[in-house]
Amino acid sequence: MNAIVLKNYFLRIVFIITLLLLIKVLFLPFYPDFKVHYFGASHIIRGENPYINDANYFTPQAYPPFDMVIFIPFTLLSLEAASKLWVILSIVLVVWSIYLCCRIYRRPFYSQINLFIYSLIFISFPLKFTLGMGQINALILFFVVLGFYFLNMKKNSVVGISLAFPIMLKFFPLLLVPYFVILRKWKILSALFFSMNEIAYYFRYILPDLFSSWKGDYYNQALSGFLMRSVSDPILRNTFRIIISLILLIVNFIIIVSKKTKNIKRINLEIASLLILSVLINSFSWQHHFIFLILPFIIIFYALQNQSKSVFLYIFLAISYILISINFKNPNILPLLFQSHVFFGGLILWIINLYMLLKYKI
């Protein structure tokens, strides 16, 4: 048996072990955030206001009405059965998302490099956190990847429909709306506009009250969380957040518009940069939201394989992965700056992405 076959067997074993470790989440006693989805849907069925204070909610109800409609079928089951079913579906959706990425890049699902990538994804804390909380992020990721898949298959009329779902569910990734305006992808935008009324209503009437008191918790790894932990003055902190966010947005879009003619490889990298930035400058991004960076990681990794032999870029990509994927149960033991390690990991990933857009002839 030669070394290549042994290596393939080893990677398959690692893949199975990491998948089994991930499936351990099915044995958790409860899934806190799933209760918000479940009981919100229950209120909808009874014709009640889902945004009332409910002792069954783990956190205040902050999801749009469309989210609660999605979970109505789960109310036919008990809370325990429904939550287990949701976690199983979430795992399936994550694997399906990875499979679609393999289809896009024409890579065998069980190739050695892909088995290695899957194993890294399965042991990452954002994914385990998503599943353990019963979050909706796996569904959001799937629809974003599905839209990305249809874009690469040149089925623009379906791209907008696929991306409208995550926008209606979690207003992610809104930064793609101005991007498609720049590309003049009118078929995509026409489908996206179906979600605009709900977004406008939600931002106007629901969000202002719900998110006025979020704290700089360790699990908030957005720019806002970093500044909350680093800057004590609230006015100065908010000013910094607005200025830094605007600078990052302007830099990203300047690089995007600097290239007039775009092939699909460049479009993929530009989308990756906006997905990363969407998470970084969001009003808050818990660690489980960083599951959305699975797609940018895959896009950047495959682009590096095709365009670069630079060891340094792979090293920085590995550093980015480690910073995003680790978690500390007691973050207070860390220096204040390192308590934002996930944010800095995302920032490194974004810088790698922009560097590739500037450096390589894509």
VOPAGU-2260 file (C-alpha; in pm, 1 decimal, decimal comma):
REM VOPAGU-2260
SITE   aa  ch    i         X         Y         Z
SITE  MET   A    0       0,0       0,0       0,0
SITE  ASN   A    1     163,2     324,5    -112,3
SITE  ALA   A    2     186,5     650,5      80,1
SITE  ILE   A    3     -92,7     822,4    -115,9
SITE  VAL   A    4    -343,6     547,9     -31,4
SITE  LEU   A    5    -239,1     552,9     335,4
SITE  LYS   A    6    -276,5     929,2     345,6
SITE  ASN   A    7    -623,1     903,2     192,5
SITE  TYR   A    8    -730,8     643,1     450,3
SITE  PHE   A    9    -591,9     857,6     730,6
SITE  LEU   A   10    -781,3    1166,1     613,1
SITE  ARG   A   11   -1103,4     964,4     580,6
SITE  ILE   A   12   -1061,5     842,9     938,5
SITE  VAL   A   13    -998,6    1198,7    1059,4
SITE  PHE   A   14   -1307,1    1312,9     867,1
SITE  ILE   A   15   -1524,9    1045,4    1029,8
SITE  ILE   A   16   -1387,7    1121,7    1378,4
SITE  THR   A   17   -1447,8    1496,4    1344,9
SITE  LEU   A   18   -1798,2    1431,4    1209,1
SITE  LEU   A   19   -1875,3    1202,9    1504,6
SITE  LEU   A   20   -1744,3    1468,4    1744,0
SITE  LEU   A   21   -1977,1    1716,8    1577,4
SITE  ILE   A   22   -2274,9    1481,4    1607,9
SITE  LYS   A   23   -2220,5    1474,2    1985,7
SITE  VAL   A   24   -2421,9    1795,3    1989,3
SITE  LEU   A   25   -2734,8    1580,3    1949,6
SITE  PHE   A   26   -2694,1    1465,6    2308,8
SITE  LEU   A   27   -2720,5    1813,0    2460,6
SITE  PRO   A   28   -3020,4    1853,1    2695,6
SITE  PHE   A   29   -3157,9    2166,4    2526,3
SITE  TYR   A   30   -3081,6    2428,0    2259,4
SITE  PRO   A   31   -3141,4    2780,1    2397,5
SITE  ASP   A   32   -3191,1    2978,9    2076,7
SITE  PHE   A   33   -3415,8    2715,9    1922,3
SITE  LYS   A   34   -3668,8    2792,8    2194,9
SITE  VAL   A   35   -3696,3    3146,5    2056,8
SITE  HIS   A   36   -3779,2    3011,6    1709,1
SITE  TYR   A   37   -4013,3    2743,1    1843,7
SITE  PHE   A   38   -4219,0    2955,5    2081,7
SITE  GLY   A   39   -4218,8    3249,7    1838,6
SITE  ALA   A   40   -4385,4    3021,6    1583,2
SITE  SER   A   41   -4629,5    2907,4    1853,0
SITE  HIS   A   42   -4733,2    3269,1    1913,1
SITE  ILE   A   43   -4787,9    3316,9    1539,1
SITE  ILE   A   44   -5017,6    3012,4    1525,2
SITE  ARG   A   45   -5227,5    3149,1    1813,9
SITE  GLY   A   46   -5246,8    3492,2    1652,3
SITE  GLU   A   47   -5040,3    3650,6    1930,2
SITE  ASN   A   48   -4764,5    3909,6    1916,0
SITE  PRO   A   49   -4436,0    3711,6    1908,2
SITE  TYR   A   50   -4239,5    4015,8    2028,0
SITE  ILE   A   51   -4395,8    4015,0    2375,4
SITE  ASN   A   52   -4191,1    3921,7    2681,3
SITE  ASP   A   53   -4209,2    3544,0    2707,6
SITE  ALA   A   54   -4044,8    3344,8    2985,2
SITE  ASN   A   55   -3985,6    3064,1    2733,4
SITE  TYR   A   56   -3753,8    3285,2    2527,5
SITE  PHE   A   57   -3382,6    3245,9    2598,7
SITE  THR   A   58   -3321,8    3597,0    2462,1
SITE  PRO   A   59   -3568,6    3866,2    2349,7
SITE  GLN   A   60   -3741,4    3779,3    2022,6
SITE  ALA   A   61   -3532,5    3959,0    1758,2
SITE  TYR   A   62   -3616,2    3766,2    1442,9
SITE  PRO   A   63   -3836,2    3886,2    1154,9
SITE  PRO   A   64   -4183,8    3733,6    1110,2
SITE  PHE   A   65   -4068,8    3523,4     814,7
SITE  ASP   A   66   -3837,0    3333,4    1049,9
SITE  MET   A   67   -4129,6    3230,6    1269,2
SITE  VAL   A   68   -4330,3    3113,0     968,8
SITE  ILE   A   69   -4043,5    2879,2     874,8
SITE  PHE   A   70   -4062,8    2712,0    1216,9
SITE  ILE   A   71   -4440,9    2660,0    1226,9
SITE  PRO   A   72   -4413,2    2292,6    1110,2
SITE  PHE   A   73   -4181,0    2220,1    1405,0
SITE  THR   A   74   -4456,2    2314,4    1652,8
SITE  LEU   A   75   -4634,1    1991,2    1554,6
SITE  LEU   A   76   -4363,6    1812,4    1755,5
SITE  SER   A   77   -4262,0    1844,6    2117,3
SITE  LEU   A   78   -3989,6    2098,4    2193,5
SITE  GLU   A   79   -3733,7    1822,8    2252,6
SITE  ALA   A   80   -3814,4    1629,8    1932,9
SITE  ALA   A   81   -3831,8    1947,6    1725,1
SITE  SER   A   82   -3495,7    2072,3    1852,2
SITE  LYS   A   83   -3320,9    1740,3    1776,9
SITE  LEU   A   84   -3471,9    1735,9    1428,6
SITE  TRP   A   85   -3354,9    2093,5    1369,8
SITE  VAL   A   86   -2996,3    2012,8    1471,6
SITE  ILE   A   87   -2991,0    1710,1    1238,0
SITE  LEU   A   88   -3120,4    1926,2     953,1
SITE  SER   A   89   -2857,6    2189,7    1033,2
SITE  ILE   A   90   -2575,2    1934,8    1005,5
SITE  VAL   A   91   -2717,6    1812,3     673,9
SITE  LEU   A   92   -2738,7    2171,2     545,2
SITE  VAL   A   93   -2375,2    2241,0     635,7
SITE  VAL   A   94   -2256,0    1924,9     457,5
SITE  TRP   A   95   -2478,9    2009,5     160,6
SITE  SER   A   96   -2329,7    2359,4     147,8
SITE  ILE   A   97   -1979,5    2213,3     133,4
SITE  TYR   A   98   -2090,3    1971,2    -138,3
SITE  LEU   A   99   -2220,6    2261,4    -349,9
SITE  CYS   A  100   -1882,4    2433,2    -314,5
SITE  CYS   A  101   -1718,4    2115,8    -445,1
SITE  ARG   A  102   -1952,8    2123,4    -743,9
SITE  ILE   A  103   -1864,9    2487,4    -814,8
SITE  TYR   A  104   -1490,4    2420,8    -814,6
SITE  ARG   A  105   -1523,6    2076,8    -976,0
SITE  ARG   A  106   -1346,9    1902,2    -690,2
SITE  PRO   A  107   -1430,2    1545,1    -582,9
SITE  PHE   A  108   -1621,0    1551,6    -255,0
SITE  TYR   A  109   -1386,6    1292,5    -102,3
SITE  SER   A  110   -1058,4    1427,7    -237,0
SITE  GLN   A  111    -774,1    1446,8      13,7
SITE  ILE   A  112    -769,9    1823,9      36,9
SITE  ASN   A  113   -1147,3    1840,9      76,9
SITE  LEU   A  114   -1149,1    1582,9     354,9
SITE  PHE   A  115    -893,7    1799,3     534,2
SITE  ILE   A  116   -1108,7    2111,6     484,5
SITE  TYR   A  117   -1423,5    1937,0     611,3
SITE  SER   A  118   -1243,0    1820,0     922,7
SITE  LEU   A  119   -1129,4    2175,6     997,2
SITE  ILE   A  120   -1485,7    2301,5     951,8
SITE  PHE   A  121   -1634,6    2032,5    1176,5
SITE  ILE   A  122   -1404,1    2112,5    1470,3
SITE  SER   A  123   -1442,3    2490,8    1445,1
SITE  PHE   A  124   -1615,8    2653,3    1740,6
SITE  PRO   A  125   -1854,7    2875,6    1537,7
SITE  LEU   A  126   -2013,9    2564,6    1384,3
SITE  LYS   A  127   -2036,5    2379,6    1716,5
SITE  PHE   A  128   -2175,6    2694,2    1879,4
SITE  THR   A  129   -2437,4    2729,2    1603,2
SITE  LEU   A  130   -2555,1    2371,5    1650,0
SITE  GLY   A  131   -2539,5    2379,1    2028,5
SITE  MET   A  132   -2753,8    2691,5    2046,3
SITE  GLY   A  133   -3005,4    2562,1    1790,8
SITE  GLN   A  134   -2933,8    2863,1    1573,1
SITE  ILE   A  135   -3068,8    2924,7    1222,0
SITE  ASN   A  136   -2724,2    3001,1    1077,3
SITE  ALA   A  137   -2684,2    2670,0     890,9
SITE  LEU   A  138   -2998,3    2746,5     690,2
SITE  ILE   A  139   -2871,1    3098,4     616,1
SITE  LEU   A  140   -2534,2    2957,2     505,9
SITE  PHE   A  141   -2703,4    2704,7     279,3
SITE  PHE   A  142   -2910,9    2966,0      96,1
SITE  VAL   A  143   -2608,3    3195,1      54,2
SITE  VAL   A  144   -2402,3    2906,1     -87,6
SITE  LEU   A  145   -2697,4    2805,0    -306,6
SITE  GLY   A  146   -2714,2    3158,6    -447,6
SITE  PHE   A  147   -2337,2    3149,5    -501,3
SITE  TYR   A  148   -2373,6    2813,9    -678,6
SITE  PHE   A  149   -2642,9    2944,4    -915,0
SITE  LEU   A  150   -2432,5    3254,9    -984,5
SITE  ASN   A  151   -2143,9    3034,3   -1095,6
SITE  MET   A  152   -2387,2    2827,0   -1304,6
SITE  LYS   A  153   -2501,9    3154,7   -1471,5
SITE  LYS   A  154   -2861,1    3117,9   -1350,6
SITE  ASN   A  155   -2909,9    3478,1   -1242,0
SITE  SER   A  156   -3287,6    3460,3   -1214,8
SITE  VAL   A  157   -3255,8    3198,8    -939,0
SITE  VAL   A  158   -2967,5    3372,8    -757,0
SITE  GLY   A  159   -3191,7    3653,1    -630,7
SITE  ILE   A  160   -3454,3    3409,7    -502,1
SITE  SER   A  161   -3188,1    3209,4    -315,5
SITE  LEU   A  162   -3037,6    3520,6    -154,5
SITE  ALA   A  163   -3378,0    3671,8     -69,8
SITE  PHE   A  164   -3435,7    3396,4     187,2
SITE  PRO   A  165   -3130,1    3467,5     407,9
SITE  ILE   A  166   -3196,6    3841,2     380,9
SITE  MET   A  167   -3556,9    3792,7     495,8
SITE  LEU   A  168   -3447,2    3556,0     772,1
SITE  LYS   A  169   -3145,7    3741,4     907,7
SITE  PHE   A  170   -3075,8    4041,4     682,5
SITE  PHE   A  171   -2755,6    3876,3     561,9
SITE  PRO   A  172   -2578,1    3951,2     330,7
SITE  LEU   A  173   -2721,3    4298,7     262,7
SITE  LEU   A  174   -2388,5    4426,9     125,4
SITE  LEU   A  175   -2446,6    4215,0    -184,1
SITE  VAL   A  176   -2738,4    4439,4    -283,8
SITE  PRO   A  177   -2521,1    4742,8    -378,4
SITE  TYR   A  178   -2265,7    4501,1    -524,3
SITE  PHE   A  179   -2518,8    4359,0    -769,7
SITE  VAL   A  180   -2618,3    4715,7    -856,9
SITE  ILE   A  181   -2254,2    4779,7    -953,4
SITE  LEU   A  182   -2255,9    4462,4   -1164,2
SITE  ARG   A  183   -2594,5    4560,0   -1312,2
SITE  LYS   A  184   -2735,2    4218,9   -1229,9
SITE  TRP   A  185   -3096,4    4331,9   -1265,1
SITE  LYS   A  186   -3245,6    3981,1   -1268,3
SITE  ILE   A  187   -3086,2    3910,7    -931,8
SITE  LEU   A  188   -3195,8    4244,4    -787,6
SITE  SER   A  189   -3555,0    4205,8    -906,8
SITE  ALA   A  190   -3589,3    3889,6    -697,9
SITE  LEU   A  191   -3412,8    4047,2    -399,1
SITE  PHE   A  192   -3657,6    4336,6    -391,1
SITE  PHE   A  193   -3933,7    4098,0    -280,5
SITE  SER   A  194   -3772,6    4106,9      63,9
SITE  MET   A  195   -3738,1    4485,7      86,5
SITE  ASN   A  196   -4077,4    4563,4     246,6
SITE  GLU   A  197   -4017,1    4325,7     534,2
SITE  ILE   A  198   -3666,4    4459,3     586,0
SITE  ALA   A  199   -3787,5    4820,0     595,7
SITE  TYR   A  200   -4063,4    4737,3     846,2
SITE  TYR   A  201   -3829,8    4539,0    1068,1
SITE  PHE   A  202   -3557,1    4801,8    1080,9
SITE  ARG   A  203   -3806,9    5078,8    1150,1
SITE  TYR   A  204   -4027,9    4924,0    1418,1
SITE  ILE   A  205   -3848,7    4630,1    1579,3
SITE  LEU   A  206   -3470,9    4666,7    1589,0
SITE  PRO   A  207   -3434,0    5011,4    1752,8
SITE  ASP   A  208   -3581,3    4889,3    2081,2
SITE  LEU   A  209   -3434,3    4541,5    2079,6
SITE  PHE   A  210   -3067,3    4620,6    2027,9
SITE  SER   A  211   -3018,9    4936,0    2228,2
SITE  SER   A  212   -2866,6    4749,1    2523,8
SITE  TRP   A  213   -2635,2    4481,2    2382,0
SITE  LYS   A  214   -2310,3    4462,6    2579,4
SITE  GLY   A  215   -1950,8    4400,4    2487,3
SITE  ASP   A  216   -1975,5    4031,5    2569,6
SITE  TYR   A  217   -1679,6    3811,9    2470,5
SITE  TYR   A  218   -1904,3    3624,1    2229,1
SITE  ASN   A  219   -1974,1    3944,3    2035,4
SITE  GLN   A  220   -1676,2    3940,1    1800,0
SITE  ALA   A  221   -1785,7    4213,6    1560,4
SITE  LEU   A  222   -1609,2    4549,0    1543,8
SITE  SER   A  223   -1869,4    4674,3    1792,8
SITE  GLY   A  224   -1767,8    4408,5    2046,3
SITE  PHE   A  225   -1399,2    4488,9    2006,2
SITE  LEU   A  226   -1465,4    4860,3    2063,7
SITE  MET   A  227   -1697,5    4795,1    2358,9
SITE  ARG   A  228   -1420,7    4602,1    2529,7
SITE  SER   A  229   -1151,4    4854,6    2436,8
SITE  VAL   A  230   -1312,4    5201,1    2458,6
SITE  SER   A  231   -1500,0    5302,1    2772,4
SITE  ASP   A  232   -1653,2    5627,6    2647,8
SITE  PRO   A  233   -1979,7    5538,6    2463,1
SITE  ILE   A  234   -1980,3    5847,9    2239,7
SITE  LEU   A  235   -1618,3    5797,2    2135,0
SITE  ARG   A  236   -1680,9    5425,0    2088,8
SITE  ASN   A  237   -1978,0    5483,0    1859,9
SITE  THR   A  238   -1783,9    5745,5    1664,0
SITE  PHE   A  239   -1494,1    5503,4    1613,6
SITE  ARG   A  240   -1732,5    5231,9    1502,4
SITE  ILE   A  241   -1897,1    5450,9    1238,0
SITE  ILE   A  242   -1565,9    5587,6    1106,6
SITE  ILE   A  243   -1388,1    5250,0    1094,0
SITE  SER   A  244   -1688,5    5080,3     931,3
SITE  LEU   A  245   -1707,1    5351,1     665,1
SITE  ILE   A  246   -1333,7    5325,8     595,4
SITE  LEU   A  247   -1353,6    4947,6     553,6
SITE  LEU   A  248   -1658,1    4977,2     327,9
SITE  ILE   A  249   -1502,2    5249,7     112,9
SITE  VAL   A  250   -1175,0    5056,9      73,8
SITE  ASN   A  251   -1362,5    4738,9     -21,1
SITE  PHE   A  252   -1584,1    4905,9    -280,0
SITE  ILE   A  253   -1297,9    5112,4    -428,4
SITE  ILE   A  254   -1110,3    4788,0    -496,1
SITE  ILE   A  255   -1426,3    4635,8    -642,9
SITE  VAL   A  256   -1501,7    4922,4    -884,2
SITE  SER   A  257   -1134,9    4963,8    -982,6
SITE  LYS   A  258   -1166,1    4659,9   -1208,6
SITE  LYS   A  259   -1419,2    4719,8   -1484,1
SITE  THR   A  260   -1410,5    4381,9   -1657,3
SITE  LYS   A  261   -1476,1    4090,8   -1425,4
SITE  ASN   A  262   -1460,5    3717,1   -1475,0
SITE  ILE   A  263   -1634,8    3474,4   -1241,2
SITE  LYS   A  264   -1316,1    3409,7   -1039,4
SITE  ARG   A  265   -1288,8    3777,3    -951,3
SITE  ILE   A  266   -1661,2    3804,3    -876,8
SITE  ASN   A  267   -1627,7    3511,4    -636,4
SITE  LEU   A  268   -1344,9    3684,1    -448,7
SITE  GLU   A  269   -1532,6    4014,3    -440,7
SITE  ILE   A  270   -1838,2    3840,6    -295,1
SITE  ALA   A  271   -1613,8    3670,8     -37,4
SITE  SER   A  272   -1475,4    4008,5      72,9
SITE  LEU   A  273   -1826,0    4149,7     123,1
SITE  LEU   A  274   -1941,5    3842,5     316,0
SITE  ILE   A  275   -1646,3    3880,5     553,2
SITE  LEU   A  276   -1704,8    4252,5     593,9
SITE  SER   A  277   -2076,6    4196,5     657,8
SITE  VAL   A  278   -1990,3    3991,0     965,2
SITE  LEU   A  279   -1714,0    4223,3    1088,2
SITE  ILE   A  280   -1908,2    4551,3    1080,4
SITE  ASN   A  281   -2249,3    4414,5    1177,2
SITE  SER   A  282   -2406,2    4580,6    1483,1
SITE  PHE   A  283   -2315,4    4260,6    1667,0
SITE  SER   A  284   -2178,4    3923,7    1554,9
SITE  TRP   A  285   -2178,6    3640,7    1804,5
SITE  GLN   A  286   -1918,2    3373,1    1746,3
SITE  HIS   A  287   -2177,9    3145,5    1589,0
SITE  HIS   A  288   -2230,9    3406,1    1313,6
SITE  PHE   A  289   -1876,3    3336,8    1191,9
SITE  ILE   A  290   -2005,5    3013,8    1039,3
SITE  PHE   A  291   -2088,4    3243,7     745,9
SITE  LEU   A  292   -1714,0    3267,9     676,2
SITE  ILE   A  293   -1702,5    2903,6     565,7
SITE  LEU   A  294   -1780,6    3012,9     209,7
SITE  PRO   A  295   -1515,3    3291,8     197,7
SITE  PHE   A  296   -1256,5    3050,1     341,1
SITE  ILE   A  297   -1329,7    2797,6      65,6
SITE  ILE   A  298   -1330,1    3064,6    -207,7
SITE  ILE   A  299    -997,5    3207,5     -90,1
SITE  PHE   A  300    -836,2    2866,1     -40,9
SITE  TYR   A  301    -922,8    2744,1    -390,9
SITE  ALA   A  302    -818,0    3079,6    -539,7
SITE  LEU   A  303    -482,2    3048,5    -363,1
SITE  GLN   A  304    -436,2    2700,3    -505,4
SITE  ASN   A  305    -489,7    2833,2    -856,9
SITE  GLN   A  306    -310,5    3167,4    -830,6
SITE  SER   A  307     -41,6    3157,7    -563,8
SITE  LYS   A  308     246,3    2947,6    -441,0
SITE  SER   A  309     317,1    3190,8    -157,2
SITE  VAL   A  310     370,7    3004,2     168,9
SITE  PHE   A  311     310,2    3324,8     363,8
SITE  LEU   A  312     -47,3    3358,9     240,7
SITE  TYR   A  313    -121,9    3003,3     350,1
SITE  ILE   A  314      36,4    3076,9     688,7
SITE  PHE   A  315    -181,0    3385,6     735,3
SITE  LEU   A  316    -484,9    3187,9     621,1
SITE  ALA   A  317    -404,7    2925,5     886,3
SITE  ILE   A  318    -363,8    3197,0    1151,5
SITE  SER   A  319    -699,0    3342,3    1048,9
SITE  TYR   A  320    -864,7    3000,4    1079,9
SITE  ILE   A  321    -716,6    2936,7    1424,5
SITE  LEU   A  322    -818,9    3278,2    1559,9
SITE  ILE   A  323   -1174,5    3233,7    1433,3
SITE  SER   A  324   -1214,4    2868,8    1531,7
SITE  ILE   A  325   -1088,7    2867,8    1890,7
SITE  ASN   A  326   -1290,0    2956,9    2198,2
SITE  PHE   A  327   -1199,4    3025,3    2560,1
SITE  LYS   A  328   -1441,3    2925,3    2834,7
SITE  ASN   A  329   -1281,4    3184,2    3060,9
SITE  PRO   A  330   -1185,2    3475,2    2831,8
SITE  ASN   A  331   -1099,0    3696,4    3129,3
SITE  ILE   A  332    -762,6    3520,6    3156,3
SITE  LEU   A  333    -669,0    3668,0    2816,4
SITE  PRO   A  334    -519,3    4011,0    2753,2
SITE  LEU   A  335    -794,2    4255,0    2656,4
SITE  LEU   A  336    -681,6    4277,3    2294,4
SITE  PHE   A  337    -678,1    3899,4    2246,6
SITE  GLN   A  338   -1036,3    3873,1    2373,2
SITE  SER   A  339   -1126,4    3991,5    2022,1
SITE  HIS   A  340    -928,6    3710,5    1854,4
SITE  VAL   A  341   -1219,8    3608,8    1629,1
SITE  PHE   A  342   -1258,7    3965,5    1502,2
SITE  PHE   A  343    -887,2    3983,7    1421,7
SITE  GLY   A  344    -902,6    3644,4    1250,7
SITE  GLY   A  345   -1182,2    3774,5    1029,5
SITE  LEU   A  346    -988,8    4094,8     963,9
SITE  ILE   A  347    -681,6    3895,3     853,8
SITE  LEU   A  348    -901,8    3689,3     621,5
SITE  TRP   A  349   -1047,6    4009,1     472,6
SITE  ILE   A  350    -699,0    4156,4     417,6
SITE  ILE   A  351    -583,8    3835,1     243,4
SITE  ASN   A  352    -891,1    3858,6      23,6
SITE  LEU   A  353    -826,0    4221,1     -74,9
SITE  TYR   A  354    -457,3    4147,4    -132,7
SITE  MET   A  355    -552,1    3876,7    -381,5
SITE  LEU   A  356    -792,8    4111,8    -561,0
SITE  LEU   A  357    -516,0    4371,3    -594,1
SITE  LYS   A  358    -219,5    4144,1    -658,1
SITE  TYR   A  359    -341,5    3872,6    -890,5
SITE  LYS   A  360    -460,9    3911,2   -1247,0
SITE  ILE   A  361    -804,9    3766,0   -1199,3
